[in-house]
Amino acid sequence: MTATTPEGIDPEVAPSGAGCVECDEDGGWWVHLRRCAQCGHVGCCDSSPAQHATKHFRETGHPVMQSYEPGEDWFWDFAQEVGVVGPRLSDPQSHPADQPVPGPAGRVPADWQDHVH
């Protein structure tokens, strides 16, 4: 049996950057990061105030994302609402290990825990 890449995953596409695209544009911050497995968009998780990864799915229909946290390689399919198995995506596999969580440094409010979902 041959392994196939699930629909909605392009293992060749690079991530859009080291942080959430929209949070970086508007000066926001995030708890954890998620990477679209189809186009590489990096967005913040649903615990983050802005929940950009889920918004990306709703706006584009790209169903699968992968954790963009160091040491994590799990995938989530928003359309099916289940974890899925996917191939290794192009490097880098996560945001820089020295980037704080939550992050980025200098933009996280002191009362950040009051703002998470």
All heavy atoms as an XYZ file, in Angstrom:
891
protein
N       0.836     -1.169      0.000
C       0.000      0.000      0.000
C       0.889      1.244      0.000
O       1.868      1.314      0.727
C      -0.892     -0.019      1.236
C      -1.884      1.104      1.263
S      -3.312      0.681      2.258
C      -2.968      1.603      3.714
N       0.534      2.250     -0.777
C       1.315      3.469     -0.902
C       0.690      4.575     -0.059
O      -0.524      4.773     -0.092
C       1.366      3.933     -2.369
O       1.850      2.873     -3.165
C       2.247      5.137     -2.529
N       1.519      5.299      0.683
C       1.014      6.421      1.477
C       0.711      7.579      0.538
O       1.449      7.842     -0.400
C       2.048      6.835      2.514
N      -0.392      8.250      0.774
C      -0.747      9.416     -0.023
C      -0.850     10.629      0.877
O      -1.114     10.514      2.073
C      -2.093      9.209     -0.745
O      -3.111      8.990      0.235
C      -2.039      8.034     -1.698
N      -0.663     11.790      0.286
C      -0.787     13.032      1.025
C      -2.265     13.395      1.098
O      -2.937     13.444      0.066
C       0.000     14.152      0.321
O       1.373     13.765      0.259
C      -0.119     15.462      1.068
N      -2.791     13.639      2.295
C      -4.205     14.009      2.412
C      -4.526     15.269      1.603
O      -3.675     16.137      1.421
C      -4.383     14.272      3.910
C      -3.268     13.542      4.566
C      -2.135     13.567      3.590
N      -5.760     15.360      1.130
C      -6.202     16.543      0.407
C      -6.064     17.772      1.308
O      -6.317     17.707      2.504
C      -7.664     16.365     -0.008
C      -8.152     17.434     -0.942
C      -9.541     17.140     -1.473
O      -9.878     15.951     -1.637
O     -10.269     18.110     -1.702
N      -5.640     18.877      0.720
C      -5.480     20.096      1.497
C      -4.102     20.267      2.095
O      -3.898     21.134      2.930
N      -3.147     19.431      1.679
C      -1.777     19.550      2.179
C      -0.823     19.643      0.994
O      -0.868     18.826      0.083
C      -1.377     18.352      3.066
C      -2.245     18.308      4.316
C       0.099     18.424      3.442
C      -1.950     17.134      5.242
N       0.040     20.656      1.013
C       1.111     20.793      0.021
C       2.428     20.786      0.787
O       2.807     21.798      1.370
C       0.959     22.087     -0.769
C       2.041     22.255     -1.825
O       3.014     21.466     -1.845
O       1.916     23.186     -2.635
N       3.124     19.664      0.810
C       4.346     19.565      1.612
C       5.491     20.442      1.119
O       6.469     20.633      1.826
C       4.719     18.085      1.547
C       3.975     17.523      0.410
C       2.794     18.398      0.151
N       5.378     21.006     -0.073
C       6.450     21.822     -0.641
C       6.380     23.293     -0.243
O       7.363     24.019     -0.350
C       6.430     21.711     -2.165
C       6.588     20.286     -2.684
C       7.881     19.629     -2.226
O       8.937     20.289     -2.252
O       7.832     18.444     -1.842
N       5.220     23.772      0.196
C       5.061     25.202      0.469
C       5.721     25.584      1.795
O       5.614     24.865      2.790
C       3.567     25.610      0.435
C       2.815     25.045      1.625
C       3.409     27.101      0.356
N       6.428     26.692      1.779
C       7.122     27.181      2.980
C       6.165     27.960      3.876
O       5.177     28.531      3.395
C       8.287     28.076      2.568
N       6.440     28.025      5.173
C       5.611     28.842      6.059
C       5.774     30.326      5.736
O       6.814     30.755      5.239
C       6.138     28.508      7.452
C       7.493     27.950      7.250
C       7.515     27.339      5.888
N       4.757     31.104      6.057
C       4.747     32.532      5.720
C       5.694     33.360      6.574
O       5.999     34.496      6.218
C       3.328     33.085      5.838
O       2.835     32.925      7.151
N       6.157     32.829      7.687
C       7.089     33.569      8.538
C       7.208     32.940      9.901
O       6.734     31.827     10.135
N       7.801     33.679     10.827
C       8.058     33.158     12.173
C       6.924     33.426     13.143
O       6.926     32.926     14.260
C       9.348     33.767     12.718
N       5.940     34.230     12.724
C       4.836     34.575     13.609
C       3.530     34.671     12.852
O       3.491     34.524     11.630
N       2.464     34.948     13.581
C       1.140     35.103     12.986
C       1.152     36.303     12.037
O       1.507     37.419     12.437
C       0.101     35.302     14.082
S      -1.559     35.663     13.466
N       0.766     36.072     10.803
C       0.788     37.118      9.778
C      -0.023     38.331     10.218
O       0.464     39.465     10.217
C       0.252     36.574      8.432
C       0.105     37.688      7.415
C       1.134     35.466      7.906
N      -1.271     38.110     10.604
C      -2.162     39.225     10.962
C      -1.746     39.906     12.257
O      -1.812     41.137     12.355
C      -3.619     38.748     11.059
C      -4.220     38.343      9.731
C      -3.899     36.911      9.317
O      -3.245     36.171     10.089
O      -4.282     36.525      8.213
N      -1.330     39.137     13.256
C      -0.878     39.744     14.507
C       0.363     40.600     14.267
O       0.489     41.687     14.852
C      -0.589     38.682     15.563
S      -2.050     37.908     16.281
N       1.256     40.140     13.399
C       2.439     40.940     13.084
C       2.048     42.231     12.373
O       2.649     43.277     12.591
C       3.429     40.141     12.240
C       4.278     39.193     13.076
O       4.366     39.379     14.309
O       4.874     38.265     12.488
N       1.020     42.173     11.534
C       0.574     43.366     10.811
C      -0.100     44.384     11.725
O       0.055     45.585     11.539
C      -0.389     42.984      9.686
C       0.282     42.278      8.539
C      -0.689     41.732      7.498
O      -1.927     41.803      7.706
O      -0.201     41.219      6.478
N      -0.859     43.896     12.717
C      -1.622     44.825     13.560
C      -1.062     45.012     14.966
O      -1.694     45.639     15.811
C      -3.095     44.431     13.613
C      -3.352     43.102     14.315
O      -2.479     42.610     15.054
O      -4.460     42.557     14.147
N       0.121     44.470     15.227
C       0.753     44.654     16.529
C       0.195     43.764     17.624
O       0.402     44.016     18.804
N      -0.511     42.681     17.237
C      -1.089     41.763     18.208
C      -0.083     40.751     18.728
O       1.115     40.818     18.441
N      -0.583     39.800     19.478
C       0.252     38.764     20.067
C      -0.520     37.454     20.051
O      -1.713     37.433     19.779
C       0.678     39.144     21.487
C      -0.470     39.361     22.418
C      -1.199     40.509     22.578
C      -1.058     38.393     23.298
N      -2.191     40.310     23.506
C      -2.126     39.024     23.965
C      -0.787     37.068     23.584
C      -2.925     38.368     24.897
C      -1.573     36.409     24.515
C      -2.619     37.071     25.163
N       0.174     36.350     20.336
C      -0.426     35.029     20.257
C       0.040     34.145     21.396
O       1.036     34.402     22.044
C      -0.078     34.372     18.934
C       1.404     34.344     18.658
C       2.333     33.466     19.162
C       2.136     35.263     17.850
N       3.584     33.770     18.697
C       3.495     34.880     17.891
C       1.783     36.376     17.084
C       4.490     35.554     17.198
C       2.780     37.040     16.399
C       4.113     36.634     16.460
N      -0.720     33.063     21.610
C      -0.335     32.046     22.581
C       0.499     30.990     21.863
O       1.647     30.759     22.212
C      -1.564     31.418     23.266
C      -1.143     30.312     24.236
C      -2.376     32.487     24.002
N      -0.078     30.341     20.852
C       0.628     29.348     20.043
C       0.352     29.616     18.570
O      -0.613     30.305     18.229
C       0.176     27.925     20.387
C       0.576     27.499     21.751
N      -0.323     27.298     22.769
C       1.790     27.240     22.284
C       0.330     26.939     23.870
N       1.618     26.894     23.596
N       1.174     29.026     17.714
C       1.057     29.257     16.276
C       0.670     27.979     15.540
O       1.036     26.873     15.947
C       2.383     29.788     15.719
C       2.803     31.148     16.267
C       4.224     31.483     15.830
C       1.829     32.235     15.829
N      -0.072     28.174     14.447
C      -0.511     27.091     13.568
C      -0.164     27.465     12.131
O      -0.277     28.618     11.745
C      -2.022     26.864     13.696
C      -2.507     26.692     15.136
C      -1.947     25.452     15.788
N      -2.437     25.278     17.152
C      -1.644     25.126     18.200
N      -0.325     25.136     18.066
N      -2.157     24.948     19.400
N       0.213     26.459     11.358
C       0.649     26.666      9.971
C      -0.317     25.973      9.018
O      -0.594     24.778      9.165
C       2.040     26.058      9.830
C       2.571     25.978      8.429
C       3.864     25.194      8.442
N       4.461     25.084      7.125
C       5.630     24.505      6.907
N       6.314     23.980      7.914
N       6.119     24.449      5.689
N      -0.836     26.714      8.045
C      -1.712     26.122      7.035
C      -0.885     25.150      6.212
O       0.158     25.509      5.657
C      -2.320     27.205      6.154
S      -3.347     26.540      4.814
N      -1.355     23.917      6.120
C      -0.618     22.887      5.391
C      -0.825     22.990      3.884
O      -0.163     22.282      3.135
C      -1.037     21.504      5.884
N      -1.689     23.896      3.450
C      -1.923     24.060      2.022
C      -1.157     25.243      1.445
O      -0.540     25.135      0.392
C      -3.414     24.235      1.750
C      -3.770     24.251      0.284
C      -5.251     24.074      0.048
O      -5.977     23.583      0.910
N      -5.701     24.450     -1.124
N      -1.156     26.390      2.156
C      -0.516     27.586      1.596
C       0.624     28.132      2.455
O       1.325     29.046      2.032
C      -1.548     28.681      1.344
S      -2.152     29.494      2.844
N       0.805     27.601      3.671
C       1.899     28.034      4.531
C       1.577     29.196      5.454
O       2.414     29.599      6.253
N       0.357     29.745      5.368
C      -0.026     30.863      6.234
C       0.167     30.482      7.699
O      -0.294     29.427      8.140
C      -1.493     31.219      5.984
C      -2.041     32.261      6.897
N      -2.551     31.963      8.138
C      -2.151     33.597      6.748
C      -2.960     33.092      8.706
N      -2.724     34.100      7.886
N       0.854     31.322      8.461
C       1.017     31.093      9.895
C       0.026     32.002     10.620
O       0.017     33.219     10.412
C       2.464     31.365     10.359
C       2.572     31.240     11.875
C       3.427     30.405      9.673
N      -0.806     31.385     11.447
C      -1.809     32.113     12.218
C      -1.777     31.677     13.663
O      -1.201     30.646     14.009
N      -2.418     32.462     14.511
C      -2.442     32.154     15.942
C      -3.566     31.167     16.267
O      -4.575     31.088     15.579
C      -2.567     33.431     16.760
S      -3.936     34.513     16.333
N      -3.382     30.421     17.338
C      -4.299     29.357     17.749
C      -5.594     29.906     18.345
O      -5.732     31.100     18.588
C      -3.613     28.451     18.762
S      -3.382     29.219     20.393
N      -6.512     29.005     18.627
C      -7.803     29.405     19.179
C      -7.737     29.861     20.633
O      -8.701     30.444     21.122
C      -8.818     28.277     19.037
C      -9.352     28.161     17.619
O      -9.050     29.048     16.792
O     -10.075     27.188     17.340
N      -6.645     29.628     21.327
C      -6.477     30.190     22.668
C      -6.044     31.653     22.597
O      -6.213     32.393     23.549
C      -5.442     29.399     23.468
O      -5.897     28.097     23.717
N      -5.498     32.055     21.470
C      -5.024     33.425     21.272
C      -6.207     34.375     21.107
O      -7.279     33.968     20.655
C      -4.147     33.498     20.021
O      -3.051     32.621     20.139
N      -6.027     35.647     21.459
C      -7.140     36.594     21.363
C      -7.782     36.682     19.979
O      -8.997     36.766     19.862
C      -6.505     37.931     21.758
C      -5.364     37.549     22.643
C      -4.843     36.254     22.063
N      -6.999     36.651     18.907
C      -7.548     36.884     17.575
C      -7.901     35.623     16.788
O      -8.609     35.704     15.793
C      -6.580     37.744     16.763
N      -7.406     34.468     17.166
C      -7.750     33.189     16.552
C      -7.612     33.210     15.019
O      -8.487     32.769     14.283
C      -9.155     32.770     16.959
C      -9.317     32.681     18.460
C     -10.733     32.377     18.897
O     -11.699     32.635     18.194
N     -10.857     31.816     20.090
N      -6.478     33.689     14.531
C      -6.297     33.865     13.095
C      -6.200     32.557     12.301
O      -6.530     32.540     11.110
C      -5.083     34.746     12.812
C      -5.337     36.180     13.125
N      -4.588     36.877     14.048
C      -6.259     37.052     12.653
C      -5.040     38.116     14.128
N      -6.048     38.248     13.290
N      -5.742     31.461     12.888
C      -5.669     30.199     12.141
C      -7.075     29.738     11.752
O      -7.307     29.342     10.603
C      -4.950     29.125     12.949
N      -8.008     29.801     12.679
C      -9.388     29.428     12.370
C     -10.000     30.398     11.368
O     -10.707     29.990     10.446
C     -10.236     29.373     13.651
O      -9.736     28.324     14.477
C     -11.700     29.099     13.341
N      -9.728     31.682     11.512
C     -10.225     32.667     10.543
C      -9.683     32.382      9.152
O     -10.407     32.516      8.155
C      -9.866     34.084     10.990
C     -10.670     34.544     12.186
C     -10.263     35.934     12.634
C     -11.038     36.316     13.894
N     -10.631     37.611     14.425
N      -8.427     31.968      9.074
C      -7.834     31.623      7.779
C      -8.603     30.466      7.139
O      -8.929     30.516      5.945
C      -6.353     31.272      7.945
C      -5.695     30.844      6.691
N      -5.337     31.725      5.694
C      -5.325     29.605      6.247
C      -4.778     31.061      4.687
N      -4.755     29.771      5.003
N      -8.907     29.440      7.912
C      -9.694     28.317      7.379
C     -11.048     28.806      6.881
O     -11.479     28.464      5.775
C      -9.877     27.240      8.450
C     -11.028     26.316      8.168
C     -11.000     25.455      7.076
C     -12.145     26.316      8.978
C     -12.069     24.611      6.812
C     -13.221     25.479      8.716
C     -13.184     24.627      7.627
N     -11.735     29.604      7.668
C     -13.071     30.082      7.274
C     -13.028     30.948      6.017
O     -13.944     30.900      5.195
C     -13.710     30.851      8.424
C     -14.105     29.942      9.577
C     -14.785     30.701     10.677
N     -15.085     29.810     11.791
C     -14.967     30.141     13.067
N     -14.568     31.366     13.407
N     -15.257     29.282     14.008
N     -11.981     31.747      5.865
C     -11.883     32.638      4.712
C     -11.399     31.936      3.444
O     -11.784     32.320      2.344
C     -10.958     33.810      5.037
C     -11.540     34.752      6.070
C     -10.549     35.802      6.569
O      -9.384     35.825      6.115
O     -10.954     36.599      7.437
N     -10.551     30.919      3.590
C      -9.943     30.283      2.415
C     -10.492     28.897      2.112
O     -10.374     28.427      0.986
C      -8.423     30.135      2.601
O      -8.179     29.229      3.689
C      -7.749     31.487      2.849
N     -11.018     28.227      3.132
C     -11.433     26.834      2.958
C     -10.290     25.852      3.032
O     -10.494     24.655      2.850
N      -9.070     26.337      3.322
C      -7.935     25.426      3.476
C      -8.162     24.623      4.751
O      -8.145     25.179      5.843
C      -6.628     26.203      3.555
C      -6.302     26.962      2.310
N      -5.281     27.887      2.266
C      -6.850     26.931      1.065
C      -5.217     28.403      1.057
N      -6.154     27.844      0.303
N      -8.356     23.318      4.650
C      -8.842     22.548      5.782
C      -7.827     22.124      6.841
O      -8.189     21.927      8.000
C      -9.449     21.313      5.129
C      -8.637     21.127      3.883
C      -8.313     22.524      3.421
N      -6.565     21.947      6.461
C      -5.617     21.305      7.376
C      -4.537     22.279      7.835
O      -3.971     23.023      7.037
C      -4.952     20.077      6.706
C      -3.984     19.385      7.664
C      -6.015     19.087      6.231
N      -4.271     22.260      9.121
C      -3.163     23.033      9.664
C      -2.321     22.119     10.534
O      -2.752     21.059     10.946
C      -3.654     24.253     10.438
C      -4.478     23.962     11.656
S      -3.429     23.879     13.079
C      -4.575     23.227     14.281
N      -1.082     22.589     10.742
C      -0.153     21.847     11.591
C       0.323     22.769     12.696
O       0.446     23.984     12.497
C       1.052     21.352     10.783
C       2.000     20.498     11.611
C       3.220     20.039     10.823
O       3.761     20.765     10.016
N       3.659     18.815     11.088
N       0.594     22.203     13.850
C       1.192     22.997     14.911
C       2.503     23.583     14.396
O       3.256     22.920     13.672
C       1.477     22.135     16.139
O       2.180     22.896     17.111
N       2.765     24.833     14.765
C       4.014     25.493     14.382
C       4.841     25.778     15.631
O       5.564     26.746     15.719
C       3.684     26.769     13.597
C       4.807     27.315     12.754
C       5.482     26.520     11.837
C       5.195     28.635     12.874
C       6.509     27.029     11.061
C       6.220     29.159     12.102
C       6.873     28.355     11.194
O       7.889     28.864     10.423
N       4.694     24.894     16.607
C       5.425     24.987     17.867
C       6.598     24.017     17.851
O       6.472     22.897     17.329
C       4.508     24.670     19.046
C       3.398     25.685     19.251
C       3.930     27.063     19.564
O       4.838     27.201     20.402
O       3.436     28.034     18.949
N       7.748     24.413     18.417
C       8.902     23.511     18.460
C       8.542     22.170     19.114
O       7.861     22.123     20.139
C       9.919     24.274     19.307
C       9.543     25.710     19.139
C       8.039     25.717     19.039
N       8.952     21.084     18.481
C       8.740     19.750     19.028
C       7.373     19.154     18.759
O       7.104     18.026     19.172
N       6.484     19.882     18.074
C       5.144     19.371     17.775
C       5.008     19.178     16.271
O       5.462     20.010     15.482
C       4.071     20.336     18.269
C       4.061     20.514     19.761
C       2.966     21.432     20.260
O       2.169     21.945     19.452
O       2.905     21.641     21.481
N       4.366     18.071     15.864
C       4.184     17.836     14.436
C       2.777     17.354     14.091
O       2.530     16.815     13.022
C       5.222     16.853     13.910
C       5.119     15.473     14.555
O       4.259     15.275     15.435
O       5.902     14.591     14.173
N       1.815     17.580     14.976
C       0.455     17.114     14.734
C      -0.295     18.017     13.752
O       0.004     19.186     13.598
C      -0.314     16.978     16.048
C      -0.342     18.213     16.904
C       0.501     18.511     17.942
C      -1.243     19.316     16.800
N       0.170     19.734     18.490
C      -0.904     20.248     17.802
C      -2.313     19.619     15.964
C      -1.584     21.448     17.984
C      -2.999     20.817     16.144
C      -2.631     21.706     17.152
N      -1.283     17.420     13.076
C      -2.124     18.108     12.111
C      -3.570     18.115     12.609
O      -3.997     17.189     13.299
C      -2.113     17.383     10.761
C      -0.832     17.502      9.988
C       0.246     16.669     10.271
C      -0.707     18.426      8.967
C       1.421     16.754      9.540
C       0.468     18.520      8.233
C       1.534     17.689      8.519
N      -4.331     19.133     12.221
C      -5.758     19.222     12.535
C      -6.513     19.565     11.265
O      -6.104     20.461     10.515
C      -6.010     20.295     13.589
C      -7.454     20.428     13.947
C      -8.320     21.404     13.535
C      -8.216     19.558     14.781
N      -9.569     21.185     14.069
C      -9.529     20.051     14.835
C      -7.915     18.388     15.473
C     -10.546     19.434     15.563
C      -8.917     17.771     16.203
C     -10.212     18.290     16.247
N      -7.605     18.845     11.017
C      -8.464     19.109      9.875
C      -9.689     19.874     10.377
O     -10.529     19.307     11.079
C      -8.867     17.790      9.215
C      -9.674     17.974      7.948
O     -10.537     18.876      7.903
O      -9.445     17.204      6.995
N      -9.771     21.154     10.045
C     -10.889     21.982     10.488
C     -12.209     21.507      9.899
O     -13.247     21.566     10.562
C     -10.673     23.446     10.076
C      -9.716     24.197     10.947
C      -8.429     24.462     10.509
C     -10.094     24.668     12.187
C      -7.534     25.171     11.288
C      -9.216     25.374     12.985
C      -7.939     25.632     12.535
N     -12.217     21.077      8.652
C     -13.449     20.671      7.994
C     -14.069     19.437      8.651
O     -15.286     19.363      8.821
C     -13.194     20.416      6.512
N     -13.223     18.474      9.010
C     -13.706     17.239      9.630
C     -13.686     17.294     11.153
O     -14.217     16.414     11.813
C     -12.865     16.060      9.153
C     -12.936     15.833      7.661
C     -12.091     14.638      7.264
O     -12.334     13.515      7.706
N     -11.077     14.882      6.444
N     -12.997     18.312     11.689
C     -12.818     18.478     13.138
C     -12.179     17.245     13.779
O     -12.642     16.733     14.800
C     -14.140     18.843     13.818
C     -14.682     20.180     13.359
C     -15.917     20.634     14.103
O     -16.458     19.868     14.933
O     -16.334     21.769     13.856
N     -11.084     16.788     13.146
C     -10.340     15.631     13.647
C      -8.855     15.835     13.391
O      -8.455     16.571     12.489
C     -10.774     14.307     12.968
C     -12.216     13.975     13.272
C     -10.522     14.341     11.471
N      -8.053     15.155     14.184
C      -6.631     15.101     13.905
C      -6.395     14.198     12.711
O      -7.117     13.213     12.515
N      -5.416     14.542     11.897
C      -5.076     13.732     10.725
C      -3.570     13.516     10.695
O      -2.812     14.217     11.357
C      -5.547     14.390      9.398
C      -7.055     14.447      9.331
C      -4.945     15.765      9.218
N      -3.151     12.540      9.903
C      -1.737     12.259      9.714
C      -1.316     12.929      8.418
O      -2.018     12.836      7.405
C      -1.485     10.736      9.646
C      -0.032     10.447      9.333
C      -1.902     10.085     10.958
N      -0.208     13.615      8.466
C       0.277     14.285      7.277
C       1.766     14.074      7.091
O       2.446     13.578      7.991
N       2.284     14.476      5.937
C       3.705     14.314      5.640
C       4.535     15.406      6.301
O       4.001     16.405      6.803
C       3.751     14.477      4.116
C       2.661     15.469      3.853
C       1.564     15.108      4.828
N       5.821     15.257      6.282
C       6.709     16.324      6.746
C       6.567     17.493      5.776
O       6.655     17.321      4.561
C       8.156     15.846      6.791
C       9.124     16.921      7.246
C      10.548     16.385      7.336
N      11.497     17.447      7.570
C      11.828     17.923      8.780
N      11.280     17.392      9.853
N      12.700     18.906      8.904
N       6.345     18.672      6.339
C       6.241     19.878      5.528
C       7.625     20.490      5.355
O       8.561     20.147      6.072
C       5.297     20.882      6.198
C       3.863     20.390      6.444
C       3.034     21.489      7.110
C       3.200     19.907      5.167
N       7.742     21.414      4.424
C       9.036     22.052      4.180
C       9.488     22.835      5.408
O       8.674     23.294      6.204
C       8.970     22.956      2.955
O       8.080     24.023      3.180
N      10.778     22.973      5.553
C      11.350     23.701      6.683
C      11.113     25.195      6.547
O      10.952     25.688      5.436
C      12.851     23.424      6.769
C      13.134     22.006      7.260
O      12.305     21.463      8.024
O      14.176     21.449      6.878
N      11.111     25.911      7.676
C      11.290     25.424      9.037
C      10.023     24.751      9.568
O       8.927     25.024      9.106
C      11.615     26.692      9.830
C      10.965     27.800      9.078
C      11.004     27.385      7.631
N      10.205     23.881     10.542
C       9.112     23.110     11.116
C       8.359     23.856     12.218
O       7.276     23.436     12.608
C       9.646     21.785     11.667
C      10.238     20.897     10.605
C       9.212     20.492      9.563
O       8.161     19.961      9.899
N       9.493     20.775      8.296
N       8.955     24.938     12.717
C       8.332     25.689     13.811
C       8.876     27.106     13.823
O       9.831     27.423     13.116
C       8.631     25.023     15.152
O      10.009     25.158     15.480
N       8.250     27.916     14.668
C       8.824     29.239     14.904
C      10.167     29.056     15.593
O      10.457     27.977     16.110
C       7.866     30.123     15.710
C       7.614     29.658     17.111
N       8.515     29.815     18.140
C       6.540     29.048     17.670
C       8.012     29.338     19.258
N       6.807     28.850     18.999
N      11.016     30.091     15.616
C      12.326     29.940     16.271
C      12.167     29.511     17.731
O      11.278     30.002     18.446
C      12.927     31.343     16.172
C      12.242     31.972     15.006
C      10.846     31.418     15.009
N      13.009     28.604     18.162
C      12.930     28.072     19.528
C      13.121     29.151     20.590
O      12.602     29.019     21.699
C      13.967     26.958     19.715
N      13.821     30.235     20.256
C      14.032     31.296     21.243
C      12.901     32.327     21.261
O      12.930     33.269     22.038
C      15.384     31.984     21.033
C      15.501     32.690     19.687
O      14.601     32.554     18.828
O      16.518     33.385     19.492
N      11.890     32.139     20.435
C      10.722     33.028     20.447
C       9.838     32.639     21.626
O       9.451     31.483     21.752
C       9.953     32.871     19.134
C       8.758     33.781     18.997
C       8.196     33.668     17.593
O       8.845     34.050     16.627
N       7.006     33.118     17.472
N       9.520     33.570     22.505
C       8.772     33.203     23.713
C       7.330     32.795     23.421
O       6.753     33.158     22.403
C       8.817     34.487     24.545
C       8.987     35.583     23.558
C       9.818     34.999     22.447
N       6.766     32.034     24.329
C       5.369     31.626     24.299
C       4.744     32.084     25.608
O       5.219     31.694     26.666
C       5.236     30.095     24.150
C       3.786     29.675     24.223
C       5.882     29.619     22.863
N       3.720     32.939     25.605
C       3.192     33.574     24.397
C       4.191     34.568     23.824
O       5.172     34.925     24.463
C       1.922     34.259     24.877
C       2.135     34.507     26.332
C       3.021     33.391     26.809
N       3.916     35.012     22.629
C       4.849     35.897     21.946
C       4.128     36.843     21.005
O       2.907     36.792     20.897
N       4.867     37.652     20.341
C       6.317     37.799     20.415
C       6.730     38.691     21.579
O       5.908     39.403     22.165
C       6.674     38.447     19.077
C       5.490     39.287     18.764
C       4.297     38.511     19.285
N       7.995     38.649     21.890
C       8.534     39.447     22.992
C       8.204     40.921     22.761
O       8.274     41.415     21.645
C      10.044     39.257     23.089
N       7.807     41.585     23.826
C       7.534     43.009     23.769
C       6.105     43.380     23.428
O       5.730     44.537     23.547
N       5.275     42.400     22.994
C       3.889     42.717     22.645
C       2.866     42.017     23.521
O       1.673     42.258     23.393
C       3.621     42.374     21.174
C       4.407     43.244     20.230
C       3.843     43.337     18.836
N       3.369     42.127     18.244
C       3.809     41.633     17.081
N       4.768     42.238     16.404
N       3.298     40.528     16.589
N       3.311     41.147     24.396
C       2.392     40.391     25.250
C       2.094     41.209     26.497
O       3.008     41.587     27.222
C       2.999     39.024     25.629
C       2.040     38.245     26.501
C       3.370     38.238     24.378
N       0.815     41.498     26.761
C       0.496     42.284     27.948
C       0.761     41.510     29.235
O       0.722     40.273     29.251
C      -1.002     42.580     27.790
C      -1.519     41.503     26.911
C      -0.375     41.111     26.002
N       1.002     42.229     30.306
C       1.283     41.597     31.600
C       0.109     40.724     32.055
O       0.308     39.697     32.708
C       1.598     42.657     32.650
N      -1.104     41.111     31.702
C      -2.293     40.345     32.104
C      -2.769     39.410     30.986
O      -3.961     39.141     30.846
C      -3.416     41.291     32.515
C      -3.921     42.150     31.372
O      -3.240     42.267     30.330
O      -5.026     42.724     31.511
N      -1.837     38.864     30.212
C      -2.177     38.070     29.034
C      -3.119     36.926     29.327
O      -3.969     36.577     28.513
C      -0.922     37.570     28.318
C      -0.124     36.551     29.068
C       0.888     36.787     29.955
C      -0.266     35.127     29.015
N       1.384     35.603     30.440
C       0.689     34.576     29.863
C      -1.116     34.266     28.302
C       0.818     33.193     30.054
C      -0.981     32.906     28.485
C      -0.035     32.373     29.351
N      -3.023     36.333     30.505
C      -3.875     35.182     30.836
C      -5.359     35.566     30.909
O      -6.229     34.728     30.738
C      -3.416     34.523     32.131
C      -2.068     33.842     31.951
C      -1.496     33.314     33.239
O      -1.571     33.969     34.273
N      -0.888     32.142     33.182
N      -5.633     36.851     31.121
C      -7.020     37.322     31.145
C      -7.597     37.457     29.741
O      -8.795     37.704     29.587
C      -7.101     38.678     31.851
C      -6.766     38.605     33.336
O      -6.903     37.503     33.920
O      -6.368     39.640     33.889
N      -6.764     37.312     28.716
C      -7.210     37.521     27.339
C      -7.273     36.250     26.507
O      -7.623     36.312     25.324
C      -6.254     38.500     26.643
C      -6.161     39.820     27.318
N      -7.068     40.832     27.154
C      -5.253     40.286     28.229
C      -6.734     41.870     27.885
N      -5.619     41.562     28.557
N      -6.945     35.105     27.073
C      -6.947     33.862     26.298
C      -8.328     33.213     26.329
O      -9.128     33.453     27.234
C      -5.867     32.869     26.789
C      -4.480     33.449     26.615
C      -6.094     32.456     28.225
N      -8.570     32.403     25.320
C      -9.863     31.714     25.197
C      -9.750     30.313     25.748
O      -8.761     29.693     25.757
C     -10.275     31.622     23.724
C     -10.499     32.974     23.130
N     -11.707     33.594     23.142
C      -9.653     33.822     22.495
C     -11.607     34.765     22.534
N     -10.382     34.918     22.131
